[in-house]
Structure formats: structure tokens, C-alpha cells
Amino acid sequence: MVTMRDVAERANVSIATVSFVLNGTKRVAPETRARIEAAIEELNYRRNVVARALASSRTRILALLHPDLESRPNATVIQFVMGAAHGARERGYDLVLWPVNDDEQMSHLLAGGLVDGALLMEVRTRDSRIGRLVASRVPYALIGRTEDDDQPYVDIDFATTIHQAVEHLRSFGHEHIALVTQPTTGQEPGRVRRVELAYLDAIEPLGGEPAVIAVDSTSAGGREAAQVLSARFPRCTAVVLANEGASAGLAKGVRALGRAIPGDLSIISAATTQELGEMIEPSLTVMAAPAPRLGRLAADALIDQLEGVQDAPLQVLIPCTLVPGQSVGPAPGQ
């Protein structure tokens, strides 16, 4: 079995220097670090995580808590997770996914010092997980926000994102704009309510009736949204879609009703990925979520707490970026 001594001999450095690189406990010159990392790769050295934890009283493991891993994660969630994982790894930490839907699962996480800190995703307006973490003194950071802004968080700026989406549609002459979103059950993430409030604010100058359609995040939900849109809101010529899982179903449902995209109905998908938009026919205009960047920032915020880098909690809002596709065009009659 390859040991740390073997790595040190191959890199021509001391065992202590190898330890500094592996544990991130002391700065090492870039050229020395490169030699050590090359030796680790050549020898296929694997760190003994248990021994490292016993020596330092820290596991250098972070848990990403997600309350809904029983359902299929969407493309944006995966980008958040991968961003956080890459950010943690770059600073010498490992990230594990930890589904938490009840107190028993939370207790398993908090017992025995399994992790140094936690990242919370799909944060609810009132999230009981935070109280448990505070009581157990486990450092944490949020990907999302509660109603209490006095927390370390990173999040999509949904207000700016939805306003920009509506303004983009208005620039094509659309005055009757609907919102397709997710149902609110009392357990939904705070982002669902933020999106709806931003939509209501953005369309207020238009003076028309709000058209909010809440459906499941599935293809069937998207087809249902197309039916509701046609039956209840026939004057709407455009949709802000804030329900990633319903994207394909909405496009199929609209076409099944004999309506053309964007000739009869324009669609802009908010807080999603460009790649998903390109998979729909026609390709969707999207407000691309800054998920990889926010995931990294969340990991940095948590690790900064653990290492005493910052005093005040990090609070970052970043809007989505408009990526034009083929699903937005002039309003009918323009």
C-alpha cells in the first residue's frame, strides 16, 4: 500500500510538506505543490480519511442537504451540486449528498461529528433544518433564502431575473403574459413564492389580469399548463416558464392544440440551463441560472466560516443571464 512517505520520497520533499498539501494546513510553493500532486497521481496514493480526521479533529467533509432527493433532480440542481463539489474539492474538502426529509435523518447527520459543515439546498421560507444546525453548532450556508435574511446565503436574484424576462417579452409587443410555476403546498422552496411576487410586480404596469398557472414539474404538468392557458387565459401571447420539469410538456401541449411557437405563443424559460433549452423544439429562449458559480460561492462561504476567513456571513444574489433561442417572437398582429 502506498504511504505518505512514498509520496514524499517521489516528490523529494518532507512528509510534513506532503501533509500540508493534503490537509491544506499551510501554504506550499506552487512548484512544490505541483511535484507532490504529480507524485500522488503517479503512485495512485489515496488518503486515509479516518486517520486524517482523528489527527485534526476535523473530517474535511461537507454535507449538501437536499430535502427532495427521492424525485429526479433537474438540470439546474445538478449544476448547483457540481459547482459546490468542485469548489469544495479545490479547497481540500469532500462534498457528500445527504437527503434530509425528517428529524431522524437530520439526527444521523449531526451525531458523532460526521461532517464539518452543511450546505442547504431547496431552502424553504421557514426551514426547520436551520434550527437543528444552529442548536448543534454545525456551521452552514444556504443555497437559497429563508424569510430571515440574517443568514449566510447565495441565491438567484429572482426579482431581477423575472423582470428582465417580462421586459424581453414586452420588447416583442407582448402585453398579456402568463406565468407557469409550481404548486405551493407550504413545503415548497422560498424561490417559488419569490418568482410569483416578482411576476406580479413586473406585469403590474400592463394593467391586465395576472395569469398564474401552477403545475407539477413533469411533462404531464407542462401539457396541463398548455390546456389551462388555452382554456382560461386565451388572450395570453407569451409565457414566463418557471418550472423546469414542465418545459418539454408545455411545448408539446401547445403544439398539440394547433398553436405555433413562437407564432402564436412565445415562451421564455427562467432559472434553467441553456443546455435544457436547446433540447426543446423549438429551442427555448432561457434565463440561464448561474448555478455553477453560486454552488462554488456557497462552498467558499461555508469553508470560510470553518477556517475563520470571514467575520460577516456572505450574502450574494446573482440574476440569470438571457440566452436567446427560437421560442420568442413578435406578438400576434405585430
Secondary structure, DSSP 8 states (H G I E B T S, - for coil): ---HHHHHHHHTS-HHHHHHHHHT-S---HHHHHHHHHHHHHHT----HHHHHHHHT---EEEEEETTTTS---HHHHHHHHHHHHHHHHTT-EEEEEE--SHHHHHHHHGGG--SEEEE-S-BSS-HHHHHHHHHT--EEEES--S---S-EEEE-HHHHHHHHHHHHHTTT---EEEEE----SSSBHHHHHHHHHHHHHHGGG-S---EEE--SSHHHHHHHHHHHHHH-TT--EEEE--GGGHHHHHHHHHHTT--TTTT-EEEEEEE-HHHHHHSSS--EEEE--HHHHHHHHHHHHHHHHHT--SS--EEEE--EEE--SS----TT-
